[in-house]
Amino acid sequence: MANPYAGEVALVLGGRRHVLKLTLGALAELEAALEAETLVALIERFEGGRFATRDVLALLLAGLRGGGWSGTAEDLAGAEVGGGPVEAARVAALLLARAFTVPGAGDGPV
């Protein structure tokens, strides 16, 4: 099961459930793949609904790799995503949000 407190999100690819997580290495890979000025700019694109399909694919690939998946970008591009493109975009946005959200942030001092 994906642990939201660890920044994890689940996605079904090719009928198999995978756990995605943006580790520091995955974030560095993501930044390079998208040639993003900053990750904040990427977050702002998602928040504003201005993301591209390549953003979704890059986020999913980085998250899958952070979760231990050893597939390639080509494997991901050819895989059937449970829930289709809308679910892929939802998972990518949630993955990005969870990577930068402090669990219990609204609960007072930690």
MITIPA-266337 format. One line per 4 residues: their letters; for each residue z, y, x of N, C-alpha, C, O, CB. Coordinates in Angstrom, 1 decimal, padded with zeros to 4 digits. Glycine has a CB too. Layout:
! residues N
a = Z:Y:X:Z:Y:X:Z:Y:X:Z:Y:X:Z:Y:X | ...
! end
This chain:
! residues 110
manp = 000.0:-001.2:000.8:000.0:000.0:000.0:000.0:001.2:000.9:000.7:001.3:001.9:001.2:000.0:-001.0 | -000.8:002.2:000.5:-000.8:003.5:001.3:000.5:004.3:001.1:001.0:004.4:-000.1:-002.0:004.3:000.8 | 001.0:004.8:002.1:002.3:005.6:002.1:001.9:007.1:002.2:001.6:007.6:003.2:003.2:005.2:003.3 | 002.1:007.8:001.1:001.7:009.2:001.1:002.6:010.0:002.0:002.2:011.0:002.5:001.8:009.8:-000.3
yage = 003.9:009.5:002.3:004.8:010.2:003.2:004.3:010.1:004.6:004.8:010.9:005.5:006.2:009.7:003.0 | 003.5:009.2:004.9:002.9:009.0:006.2:001.5:009.6:006.3:000.8:009.4:007.3:002.9:007.5:006.7 | 001.1:010.2:005.2:-000.3:010.8:005.2:-001.4:009.8:004.9:-002.5:010.1:005.1:-000.6:011.5:006.5 | -001.0:008.7:004.4:-002.0:007.6:004.1:-002.6:007.7:002.7:-002.0:008.2:001.8:-001.4:006.2:004.3
valv = -003.9:007.3:002.6:-004.6:007.3:001.4:-005.4:006.0:001.3:-005.9:005.5:002.4:-005.6:008.5:001.2 | -005.6:005.4:000.2:-006.3:004.1:000.1:-007.7:004.3:-000.4:-008.0:005.3:-001.2:-005.6:003.1:-000.9 | -008.6:003.5:000.0:-010.0:003.6:-000.4:-010.6:002.2:-000.5:-010.3:001.4:000.4:-010.9:004.5:000.5 | -011.4:001.9:-001.5:-012.0:000.5:-001.6:-013.5:000.7:-001.0:-014.3:001.5:-001.6:-012.0:000.0:-003.0
lggr = -013.8:-000.1:000.0:-015.1:-000.1:000.6:-015.6:-001.5:000.6:-015.0:-002.5:001.1:-015.1:000.4:002.1 | -016.8:-001.7:000.0:-017.4:-003.1:-000.1:-016.4:-004.1:-000.7:-016.5:-005.3:-000.4:-017.7:-003.5:001.3 | -015.6:-003.6:-001.7:-014.7:-004.5:-002.4:-013.4:-004.8:-001.7:-012.5:-005.5:-002.2:-015.4:-005.8:-002.6 | -013.2:-004.2:-000.5:-012.0:-004.4:000.3:-011.2:-003.1:000.3:-011.8:-002.0:000.5:-012.2:-004.9:001.7
rhvl = -009.9:-003.2:000.1:-009.0:-002.0:000.1:-008.7:-001.7:001.6:-008.3:-002.5:002.4:-007.7:-002.2:-000.7 | -008.8:-000.4:001.9:-008.5:000.1:003.3:-007.5:001.2:003.2:-007.5:002.0:002.2:-009.8:000.5:004.1 | -006.6:001.4:004.2:-005.7:002.5:004.3:-006.3:003.4:005.3:-006.6:003.1:006.4:-004.3:002.0:004.6 | -006.4:004.7:004.9:-006.9:005.8:005.8:-005.7:006.7:006.2:-004.8:006.9:005.5:-008.0:006.6:005.1
kltl = -005.8:007.2:007.5:-004.8:008.1:008.0:-005.4:008.9:009.1:-006.1:008.4:009.9:-003.5:007.3:008.5 | -005.1:010.2:009.0:-005.6:011.1:010.1:-004.6:011.2:011.2:-003.7:012.0:011.1:-005.9:012.5:009.5 | -004.8:010.4:012.2:-004.0:010.5:013.4:-004.5:011.7:014.3:-005.5:012.3:013.9:-004.0:009.2:014.3 | -003.7:012.0:015.3:-004.2:013.1:016.2:-005.6:012.8:016.8:-006.4:013.7:016.9:-003.2:013.4:017.3
gala = -005.8:011.6:017.2:-007.1:011.2:017.7:-008.2:011.3:016.7:-009.3:011.7:017.0:-007.0:009.7:018.3 | -007.8:010.8:015.4:-008.8:010.9:014.3:-009.1:012.4:014.0:-010.3:012.7:013.7:-008.3:010.2:013.1 | -008.1:013.3:014.1:-008.4:014.7:013.8:-009.3:015.3:014.9:-010.1:016.1:014.6:-007.0:015.4:013.8 | -009.0:014.9:016.2:-009.9:015.4:017.3:-011.3:014.9:017.1:-012.3:015.7:017.3:-009.3:014.9:018.6
elea = -011.5:013.7:016.7:-012.8:013.1:016.4:-013.5:013.9:015.3:-014.7:014.2:015.3:-012.7:011.6:016.1 | -012.7:014.2:014.3:-013.2:014.9:013.1:-013.7:016.3:013.5:-014.8:016.7:013.1:-012.2:015.0:012.0 | -012.9:017.0:014.2:-013.2:018.3:014.6:-014.5:018.3:015.4:-015.4:019.2:015.2:-012.1:018.9:015.5 | -014.7:017.4:016.3:-015.9:017.3:017.1:-017.1:016.9:016.3:-018.2:017.5:016.5:-015.7:016.3:018.3
alea = -016.9:016.0:015.4:-018.0:015.5:014.6:-018.6:016.6:013.6:-019.8:016.7:013.4:-017.6:014.3:013.7 | -017.7:017.4:013.1:-018.1:018.5:012.2:-018.4:019.8:012.9:-018.8:020.8:012.3:-017.1:018.7:011.2 | -018.2:019.8:014.2:-018.4:021.1:015.0:-017.7:022.2:014.2:-018.2:023.3:014.2:-019.9:021.4:015.2 | -016.5:021.9:013.7:-015.7:022.9:013.0:-015.0:023.8:014.0:-014.5:023.4:015.0:-014.7:022.2:012.0
etlv = -015.0:025.1:013.6:-014.3:026.1:014.5:-012.8:025.7:014.5:-012.2:025.7:015.6:-014.5:027.5:013.9 | -012.3:025.4:013.4:-010.9:025.0:013.3:-010.8:024.0:012.1:-011.6:024.0:011.2:-009.9:026.2:013.1 | -009.7:023.2:012.1:-009.4:022.4:010.9:-009.1:023.2:009.7:-009.3:022.8:008.6:-008.3:021.4:011.3 | -008.5:024.4:009.9:-008.2:025.3:008.8:-009.5:025.6:008.1:-009.5:025.7:006.9:-007.4:026.5:009.3
alie = -010.5:025.9:008.8:-011.8:026.2:008.2:-012.3:025.0:007.3:-012.9:025.2:006.2:-012.9:026.6:009.2 | -012.1:023.8:007.8:-012.5:022.6:007.0:-011.6:022.5:005.8:-012.1:022.2:004.7:-012.3:021.4:007.9 | -010.3:022.8:005.9:-009.4:022.7:004.7:-009.9:023.8:003.7:-009.9:023.5:002.5:-008.0:023.0:005.2 | -010.2:025.0:004.2:-010.7:026.0:003.3:-012.0:025.6:002.6:-012.1:026.0:001.4:-010.8:027.3:004.1
rfeg = -012.9:024.9:003.3:-014.1:024.5:002.6:-013.8:023.5:001.5:-014.4:023.6:000.4:-015.0:023.8:003.6 | -012.8:022.6:001.7:-012.5:021.7:000.6:-011.8:022.4:-000.5:-012.0:022.2:-001.7:-011.6:020.6:001.2 | -010.8:023.3:-000.2:-010.1:024.0:-001.2:-011.1:024.9:-002.1:-010.8:025.0:-003.3:-009.1:024.9:-000.6 | -012.1:025.4:-001.5:-013.1:026.2:-002.2:-014.2:025.4:-002.8:-015.1:026.0:-003.4:-013.6:027.2:-001.2
grfa = -014.2:024.1:-002.6:-015.3:023.3:-003.2:-016.6:023.5:-002.4:-017.7:023.3:-003.0:-015.5:023.6:-004.6 | -016.6:023.9:-001.2:-017.8:024.2:-000.4:-018.0:023.2:000.7:-018.7:023.5:001.7:-017.7:025.6:000.2 | -017.6:022.0:000.4:-017.8:020.9:001.4:-019.1:020.2:001.2:-019.6:020.2:000.1:-016.6:019.9:001.4 | -019.6:019.6:002.3:-020.9:018.9:002.2:-020.6:017.4:002.3:-019.5:017.0:002.6:-021.8:019.3:003.4
trdv = -021.6:016.6:002.0:-021.5:015.2:002.1:-021.1:014.7:003.5:-020.3:013.8:003.6:-022.8:014.5:001.7 | -021.6:015.4:004.5:-021.3:015.0:005.9:-019.8:015.3:006.2:-019.2:014.6:006.9:-022.1:015.8:006.9 | -019.2:016.3:005.5:-017.8:016.5:005.6:-017.0:015.3:005.1:-016.0:014.9:005.7:-017.4:017.8:004.9 | -017.4:014.9:003.9:-016.7:013.7:003.2:-016.9:012.5:004.1:-015.9:011.8:004.4:-017.3:013.5:001.8
lall = -018.1:012.2:004.6:-018.3:011.0:005.4:-017.5:011.1:006.7:-016.8:010.1:007.1:-019.7:010.9:005.8 | -017.4:012.3:007.4:-016.7:012.4:008.6:-015.2:012.3:008.4:-014.5:011.7:009.2:-017.0:013.8:009.2 | -014.7:012.8:007.3:-013.3:012.7:007.0:-012.9:011.2:006.7:-011.9:010.7:007.3:-012.9:013.5:005.8 | -013.7:010.6:005.9:-013.5:009.2:005.6:-013.5:008.3:006.9:-012.7:007.5:007.1:-014.4:008.6:004.6
lagl = -014.5:008.6:007.7:-014.6:007.8:009.0:-013.4:008.0:009.9:-012.9:007.1:010.4:-015.9:008.2:009.7 | -013.0:009.3:010.0:-011.9:009.6:010.9:-010.6:008.9:010.3:-009.8:008.4:011.0:-011.7:011.1:011.0 | -010.5:009.0:009.0:-009.3:008.4:008.4:-009.3:006.9:008.5:-008.3:006.3:008.7:-009.2:008.8:006.9 | -010.5:006.3:008.3:-010.6:004.8:008.4:-010.2:004.4:009.9:-009.5:003.4:010.1:-012.0:004.3:008.1
rggg = -010.7:005.1:010.8:-010.4:004.8:012.2:-009.0:005.0:012.5:-008.3:004.2:013.2:-011.3:005.6:013.2 | -008.4:006.0:012.0:-006.9:006.3:012.1:-006.1:005.2:011.5:-005.0:004.9:011.9:-006.6:007.6:011.5 | -006.7:004.5:010.5:-006.0:003.4:009.8:-006.3:002.1:010.4:-005.9:001.0:010.0:-006.4:003.4:008.4 | -007.1:002.0:011.5:-007.4:000.8:012.3:-008.7:000.2:012.0:-009.0:-000.9:012.6:-006.3:-000.1:012.0
wsgt = -009.6:000.8:011.2:-010.9:000.2:010.9:-011.8:000.4:012.1:-011.7:001.4:012.8:-011.5:000.9:009.7 | -012.6:-000.6:012.4:-013.4:-000.6:013.6:-014.9:-000.4:013.3:-015.7:-000.6:014.2:-013.2:-001.8:014.5 | -015.2:-000.1:012.1:-016.6:000.1:011.7:-017.2:001.4:012.3:-016.6:002.2:012.9:-016.7:000.1:010.2 | -018.5:001.5:012.1:-019.3:002.6:012.6:-019.6:003.6:011.4:-019.4:003.3:010.2:-020.6:002.2:013.3
aedl = -020.1:004.7:011.8:-020.6:005.7:010.8:-021.7:005.1:009.9:-021.8:005.3:008.7:-021.1:007.0:011.5 | -022.5:004.3:010.5:-023.6:003.6:009.8:-023.0:002.6:008.8:-023.5:002.4:007.7:-024.6:002.9:010.8 | -022.0:001.9:009.2:-021.3:000.9:008.3:-020.8:001.7:007.1:-020.9:001.2:006.0:-020.2:000.2:009.0 | -020.1:002.8:007.3:-019.6:003.6:006.2:-020.7:004.1:005.3:-020.6:004.0:004.1:-018.7:004.7:006.8
agae = -021.7:004.7:005.9:-022.8:005.2:005.1:-023.5:004.2:004.2:-024.0:004.5:003.2:-023.8:005.9:006.0 | -023.5:002.9:004.7:-024.1:001.9:003.9:-023.2:001.1:003.0:-023.6:000.3:002.2:-024.8:000.9:004.8 | -021.9:001.4:003.0:-020.9:000.7:002.2:-020.9:001.2:000.8:-021.1:002.4:000.5:-019.5:000.8:002.9 | -020.5:000.3:-000.1:-020.3:000.7:-001.5:-018.9:001.1:-001.6:-017.9:000.4:-001.3:-020.6:-000.5:-002.5
vggg = -018.7:002.4:-002.1:-017.4:003.0:-002.2:-016.9:002.7:-003.7:-017.6:003.1:-004.6:-017.4:004.5:-001.9 | -015.7:002.1:-003.8:-015.2:001.9:-005.2:-014.9:003.3:-005.8:-014.2:004.1:-005.3:-013.9:001.1:-005.1 | -015.6:003.5:-006.9:-015.4:004.8:-007.6:-016.6:005.8:-007.3:-016.6:006.8:-007.9:-014.1:005.4:-007.2 | -017.4:005.4:-006.4:-018.6:006.2:-006.0:-018.3:007.5:-005.3:-017.2:007.6:-004.7:-019.3:006.5:-007.3
pvea = -019.3:008.4:-005.3:-019.2:009.6:-004.5:-018.0:010.5:-004.9:-017.4:011.2:-004.1:-020.5:010.3:-004.6 | -017.7:010.5:-006.2:-016.6:011.3:-006.7:-015.3:010.9:-006.1:-014.5:011.7:-005.7:-016.6:011.4:-008.2 | -015.1:009.5:-006.1:-013.9:009.0:-005.5:-013.9:009.2:-004.0:-012.8:009.5:-003.4:-013.8:007.5:-005.8 | -015.0:009.1:-003.3:-015.1:009.4:-001.9:-014.6:010.8:-001.6:-013.8:011.0:-000.7:-016.5:009.1:-001.3
arva = -015.1:011.8:-002.4:-014.7:013.2:-002.2:-013.3:013.4:-002.5:-012.6:014.1:-001.8:-015.6:014.1:-003.0 | -012.8:012.7:-003.5:-011.4:012.9:-003.9:-010.4:012.3:-002.8:-009.5:013.0:-002.4:-011.1:012.2:-005.2 | -010.8:011.2:-002.3:-010.0:010.6:-001.2:-010.0:011.4:000.1:-009.0:011.6:000.7:-010.5:009.1:-000.9 | -011.2:011.9:000.4:-011.3:012.8:001.6:-010.5:014.0:001.5:-009.8:014.4:002.4:-012.8:013.2:001.8
alll = -010.5:014.7:000.3:-009.7:015.9:000.1:-008.2:015.5:000.1:-007.4:016.3:000.7:-010.0:016.5:-001.2 | -007.8:014.4:-000.5:-006.4:014.0:-000.5:-005.9:013.7:000.9:-004.8:014.0:001.3:-006.2:012.8:-001.4 | -006.8:013.0:001.7:-006.5:012.6:003.1:-006.2:013.9:003.9:-005.3:013.9:004.7:-007.6:011.8:003.7 | -007.1:014.9:003.7:-006.9:016.1:004.5:-005.7:016.8:004.1:-004.9:017.3:004.9:-008.2:017.0:004.3
araf = -005.4:016.9:002.8:-004.2:017.5:002.3:-002.9:016.8:002.8:-002.0:017.5:003.2:-004.2:017.6:000.7 | -002.9:015.5:002.7:-001.7:014.8:003.2:-001.5:014.9:004.7:-000.3:014.8:005.1:-001.9:013.3:002.8 | -002.5:015.1:005.4:-002.4:015.2:006.9:-001.6:016.5:007.2:-001.0:016.6:008.3:-003.7:015.2:007.6 | -001.7:017.5:006.4:-001.1:018.8:006.6:000.0:019.2:005.7:000.3:020.4:005.5:-002.1:019.8:006.7
tvpg = 000.6:018.2:005.0:001.7:018.5:004.0:002.9:017.9:004.6:002.9:016.7:004.9:001.3:018.0:002.6 | 004.0:018.6:004.6:005.3:018.1:005.0:005.9:017.5:003.8:006.2:018.2:002.8:006.2:019.2:005.6 | 006.2:016.2:003.8:006.9:015.5:002.7:008.2:016.2:002.3:009.0:016.5:003.2:007.2:014.1:003.0 | 008.4:016.5:001.1:009.6:017.2:000.6:009.7:018.6:001.0:010.8:019.2:001.0:010.8:016.4:001.1
agdg = 008.5:019.3:001.2:008.5:020.7:001.7:009.2:021.6:000.7:009.8:022.6:001.1:007.1:021.1:001.9 | 009.1:021.3:-000.6:009.7:022.1:-001.6:011.1:021.8:-001.9:011.7:022.3:-002.8:008.9:022.1:-002.8 | 011.7:020.9:-001.1:013.1:020.3:-001.4:014.2:021.0:-000.6:015.3:020.5:-000.7:013.1:018.9:-001.1 | 013.9:022.1:000.0:015.0:022.8:000.8:014.9:022.4:002.3:013.9:021.8:002.7:016.3:022.4:000.3
pv = 015.9:022.8:003.1:015.8:022.6:004.5:015.8:021.1:004.8:016.3:020.2:004.2:017.1:023.2:005.2 | 015.0:020.8:005.9:014.8:019.4:006.3:015.7:019.1:007.5:015.7:018.0:008.0:013.4:019.0:006.5
! end
